[in-house]
């Protein structure tokens, strides 16, 4: 069997933690799939600059079943992330309007993974297509690309699904209703919807199931969706699992990927699954008290960034800076204490020197409020009291935010 992979092969740079690679959606999916199914020939159709071809070949140097089919463009698209949860800066700048076509439809493929692309629109003709729109803000329907497939599986996320739906219906609805609408509109065989910490919804004529996400200690989320698509293609198309079982194993594979930044083989994932716990979230919306200093520009930037990112996970945030501001002890202390009492959990940006933050953590633990601490470069002994009092401590931003969202309060 040959599986063609069409989509963005992009440079990805992350400042903190440092991460540099030439993968993108299609490149990452090809690498993951080659690890999962070494006996299957993977054909990656990439659009990159000629002077980056050697780097792409180096990226795939240790795969024995990937064929690189390169189309040259002037400059390889690059995504720059400040941190893994930040909005990337994309270069070259993508102009709005109708995109040129990356037309591969002169050949008919048996099986293909197709990703939406930011700089062009892929067009394919195939028997089986797994399609990921890969664009939260301006997703394109498979039918709108001019592509055709006898069997079409959508793997999308809730934001893309909502955008498709609102373009026609003018308002959003439940995931279940919107998935059924897309199934009928696109004449698809199944719609797989990734819903973050809520899990994955699987919808077809015969299956309507939710699959839970899985908890890992560390999370580097760049590429999590791409690894899911590659794993889903393996478990559904090659291993012939049901849609629901394929989605469940793909969630496990994605959990492995975000905690290791590489994919494992099938045997390794089966072993990994034995130590995993599915995440069970209640319907209650958490209230988070955001503790941390805000007396310099870097400190205030971090407070604003943390507030924005936490809220993007569907969590209510009380930030003393935003809700109360800087004032006298009489103006702020009691309001801060009342807010700690009313919160479900505290999220603390810890630098070891701000007395207000240290007091807030201690007070929260004294009344048995759970506390999650981000401490990237603590000095020796600084965290002993916090570890001993039950605080959950992380040294990377993305992992701390995911565990905050997963916390069952």
N, C-alpha and C positions, 0 to 999 in steps of 0.2 A: 504493500500500500504506500502511495505517495500522499503527503499532506502539504498543500501549498499554504504559506502564510504571507498575507498581504497587509501592509499597514505601515505605520511610522517606524523608521529605524533612526532614532534620534540620539544626540548627545544629551546626557543628563549629569548636571553638576549640582551637588548639594554642599553648602558651606559648613553646616554644623549639624550633625557630624559630617566630616569630609567624605565625599562620595563622588567618583567620576567614572563614567562608563559610556559606551556607545551601544545602546540597546533599544530604548523605546519600546512601544507595545509589541510590535512584530518581532524585533530582535529578542526581547525577553521571552516571549512565548515560544520562539524557536529553540532557545537554549533550554527552557524548562521541558518542552516536549521531547527534545532529544535525550534528556536525562531519564524521562519516564518511559520512553519506548525506543531503545537504541536500535531495534531491528526495523524501524519504520524510517523511510526516507523523508526528510523534512526539506522543503524547498522554500527558502526565504527570498521574497521579492523586496528588495530594498532600494530606496531612493536616497543616495548620499552623494556628497562631493567626491570627485575623483581622488583628491588628496587624502581622503579619509578611508579609502578602500583597504589600505594596509592595516589600519586600526581595526576595521571590521573583521578582517581575516584573522588578526591576532585574537580578537574576542572569541572567535569560533575555532581556535586552533586545536582545542582538546575535544572537539566533537567529531565523531567519525561518520555521522549520518546526516549532516546538514550540507545542502548545496546552496551556495550564495549566488543569487541572480541579481546583479546590480545594475540599476539605471542611474546614470549620473545626473546630478543637478548642480547649480552654481555653488550652493552652500548648504551644508548639512544643518537641519533645524536643531536648535539647542534649547533645552529647558534648564533654567537656573533657579534652584530653590535655596532660600536662606536656611530653612530647616525643613524636615520632611513633610510637615503639615502646612507649610506656607504656600501661597499662590505663586506659581513659577513665572519668571520673566522669560518670554519666548523670543528668540531671534533666529533668523531675520523676522522683522515685523510682518505679521500676516494681514494682508489687506482684506477688508470686508467685501462681500459680494460673491458672485459665482466663482467657484474654484476650478482650476483646470482639472482635467481627468487623467488619472493614472490608469490607462486602458490596457487591461490584460485579457479582454474578452475574446481575442482572436483564437485563443486556445480554450478548450473546454476541460476544466479540472474535475477530477473525480471528487475530491474532498478539499475544503479550504477553510482556514480561519481568516476572517476579514475584519480588520479594524478600521474605524473611521480615522481619517488623517487630517491634520490641521492645515496643511499647505496644498492639498490636492484631494480629489475624490476618487477612490479606487473603484474600478468597474471590472467585474468578473462574471464568468459563466461557469457554473459548476453543478454537479449532482447534489452534493451536500455542502451547506455553508453554515458555519458558526459565526455569527455577526455580533461584534461589540461596537456600538456607535462611537464610544471613546471621546465624547465631547459633551461636557455638562451644560455648556451655555448655548451651543448651536448644533445639536445632534441632527444627523441626516438619516432618514429612514432608508432601509436597504433598497426598497423599491425606487427611491429617489436617486440612487446612485446609478441607475441603469443596469444594475447587476441582476442576474437571474439564478435561481437554484430550485431544484425539485424538492429538496427538503431543507427548510430554513429554521435554524435555532437562534433566537435572540438571547444574548447575555448582556444585559444592560444594568444600569443602576437606577435607584429610585428618582434621582434628579433628572436623568435623561428621560425616563419614562414619563415623569410629570411634565417635562417640556414638550414631548410629543403630544401628550393628551391635551394640554392647555392650548396648544396651537389650533386644535380643532374644536375643543369643548369649552374653552374660555375659563375653565376652573378645574381644580384638581379633585380627585376622588380617592378612594381607598386603593391600596396597591393591588388588591385582588380584582377590583373592577377595571382599573386601568390596564392591568396585564391581559385581561380577557378582551378588552377593546383592541389592544395592539395585536393580539393573536389573530383576531378576525380581520382587522384592517390589512395586515401584511400577509395573510394566508400562511402564517407560520405554523410549524409543528409544535413549537413550545416557546414559552417566554420564561427566562430565568432572570430574576430581579435581585441584584445585590443591594441590601439595605443596611450596610454598616453593622453597628452593634446589634441591630435587630435580627440579623441573619439573612437568609436567602429564601425568596419565594419561588416555588416551581409551579408553573401553570401549563397544562396541556389539556387535550380532550379527556384524558384519563387520569391525570395526576394534578392535585392541588394541595401542595404541602409546604410547610415552613421547615427550613433546615437551620439549626442554630450555628452561630459562630463559635470559635474555640479560643480559649484563653492561652496566651503565652506570656512569659515573663518580660521579654523584650520585643519591641515592635518597630521595624523600619518599613513604613507603609508604601514607599514609592515602589510601584510595580505589583502591588498585591492583586489588583484586578486582572492584570495580564497573566500572572501565575495561575489564577483561578480559571481563566479561559483555557489555558493550555491543559490544565489538569482535567477540566470538564471534557474537553475533546478526547483526551486519552481514555477516561473512564466510560464515557458514553459511546464514542465512535469505535474505539478499538477493543475495550474490555466488554462492551455490550451491557453495561449496567443500566438499570432504569434511570430515568431523569433525576428522580429524587436521590437515589443512592449515588449517582455520579456527582450531584451537587454537594452531597454530604462529604464525599471523599475529596472533592475539590476544595471545600472549606478547610479540611485538614491539611491539604497540600499548601494552600495559601498561608495557613498558620505556620507551617514549616518554613515557607519562603520568607515571611516577614521577620522571623526570629533568627534565620541563618543567612539571608540574602542570596541563597542558592536553592535549587530544587534537589530533592532526593529521588531515588528510584522507588518502585512500587513496594519492594520489601522494606526499605527504610521507612517509608511513610506508614506502613502497617505497624512497625515497631513504635514509631513516634506517636501514633494514635493511642497506644495503651496508656500513655502518661498525660493525655489531654482531658480536660474537663470542658464540656459545653457550657456556654454562658447562658444563664437564665435570668432575664431581666424582668422586674415587675413593671407595671404600667405607671407607677408614680414618677412624676418628674422631680428630679433631685434639685435641691437648693445648695449651692456651693458658696462658701465664704472664701474669697480670694485674699490671702494674706501675703504681704511682701512689701518691701520698701519702695517708695516712689519719690525720692528726693534728688535724684539726678536724672539726666536725660536717658541713659541706658536703663535705669531702674523703671522709669515711667514707660519707656517703650516696651519693656518686658511685661509690665502690668497690663498694658493695652493689648498686647499680642496674646497673652494668656487668656484674657477675658474674651477676646474675639474667637479664639480657637475653641475654648470650652463651650461657648454658646453655640458654635456650629455643630456640636454633638447633641444638641437638644436639651441643654442643661441651663437652669436659671443661675445667674451669678450675682452675688452681692460683693461689690468691690468698694471698700472704704473710700478710696480716692474718688471714684465716680459717684457714689451715693451720698457721701458726707463731705469730702474734701479735706483740705488742710486747715486745722483750727486749733483752738486752745483745748486743754484737757477737759474742761467743763463742756465743751461743744462736741467732742468726738468720743470720749472714752465709753460712756454709758451706751451710746448708740452702737459702738463696735461690739460691746459685750452682749447687748440684746440681739444683734445680728448673728453672733456666734451661737447663742442659745437657739435661735430659730433655724439655723442651717442644718442640713443633713450630713455634710462632710466639709472639711476644710482642705483647701489646696494651697500649699505654701511654697513661695519662692524664697529659698533659704540661702543666705550668704554668710551666716554665722556671726554677724556683727550688729544687725539692726535690733535694738531692744524691743521695739514694738512688735515685730514679727515673732520674736522668741516668746514674748508674753502671750500673744494670741495662740500660739501652738500649745503652750503649757495650760492655758485656760481651757482650750478645747478638749484636751485630754483629761483634764480634771473633771469634766462633766460627761466624759465617755463619748465624745464626738470623734469619729474616725478622721484621721489626718493623713493626707498624702503630701510628701515633701519632694520637691525637686532640688537636689543639692549636687551641682556638677563638679565643684572642686573644693570640698570641705577640708579643713585642716584635721590633723589627727585629734582624736578624742571629741571633736565637736558634736558628733551625732550620737554619742553613747547614750545620753539621757532619752533621746527621741526613739532610738532603736529599742531601748529597754522599756519604754512606755507604750509600745505598740504602734508607733507611726510606720507607715509604709513608705520607704525611701527609694527614690530613683535618681540615676545620674544622667538620664537623657529625657528630653522634653516629650517626644512622641509617646514613648512607653508610659510616662506618668499620666498623660492625658487619656490614653486608652484605658488604663486601669481605673482612672477616675470615672470614666463613662460606664465601665463594667461593674463598678462597685454596687452591690445590692444593699440598699439602705432601707 
